[in-house]
Amino acid sequence: MTLRHSLRTNEGQASRTDTTAGALAAALAATLGIAAVCWFVAIREMSDMDMGVSSRLGSFAFFLALWAAMMAAMMLPGAVPAVLSLAQASGRVLSVQLFVASYLAVWTLVGLAVYALYRPHGTLAAGVCAVVAGSYELTPLKGHFRRLCRERVRSGLHFGLSCVGSSSGLMPVLLALGLMSITWISVIAVVITAQKLLPPRAALDVPVALAIVALGVLILTAPSLVPGLTTPT
């Protein structure tokens, strides 16, 4: 009887292990797959739209759809640890879907604010924005939100709000330098992903912040030297 019970227990544990492994694999494939498709869409749609600091957003419906794709492309790779943690804890695909949907919904709401506030601007505004954004990277508030991005996930909404706070310096840099620039989108996406995946380290974080400040100073003093930046005529 004991042997039979033991065998059943082992079979149950093996079944749960297989289910969890399947959920992890599905969550990883879906998350990275969505990001890859959205990168393709963003690159295709934005190929002729980059005007640097004088970029225009187009119609509301077009911008919101493009923004949603852009956020999925930029933000989902860095969310992989959170997605896998949730998949392992719940073992349910539906939980992962709700998490990703609510996470992206937060960034879509950010897009509404961007559309309402963004205007084509000059290099002065872009340079000042970069200097302020680089300074934010060194503040305790930035560190607080970044730690929340790496702690145990509560929900997609909570994770999204924490990541918006953590990226409140980097995303304005993108808006200032060229919202429709694939070059700047790629650079900012790499930095955001690295900050989500790597623990805070002054040896890495301080040089990044100083580089953003230096970029702002360069924009203010010699904008023609900044790659990917189109000055208005």
Number of C-alpha atoms within 10 A of each C-alpha: 6 7 8 9 10 11 12 12 12 12 12 12 12 12 12 13 14 12 15 18 15 17 21 23 14 15 25 17 13 14 23 18 15 16 21 17 13 20 20 14 15 23 15 11 13 14 11 10 16 19 19 26 27 22 22 18 19 11 9 12 9 11 17 19 13 20 23 20 21 24 23 27 26 24 21 23 24 24 24 19 17 25 24 20 16 24 26 19 12 14 21 17 16 11 17 27 17 14 24 23 14 18 23 21 17 19 22 20 12 16 19 14 11 17 16 9 8 14 15 16 17 18 24 16 16 26 25 19 22 30 24 16 22 25 17 20 23 17 10 10 13 19 16 13 19 21 17 18 25 20 10 12 17 11 17 25 20 17 25 22 18 20 26 19 18 25 22 16 23 21 17 18 27 24 23 27 31 26 26 28 24 20 16 20 23 15 12 18 23 15 16 20 17 14 21 23 16 11 13 16 9 10 8 12 16 16 12 16 21 16 15 24 23 16 22 29 18 17 24 19 13 12 19 14 10 14 9 17 23 20 17 13 5
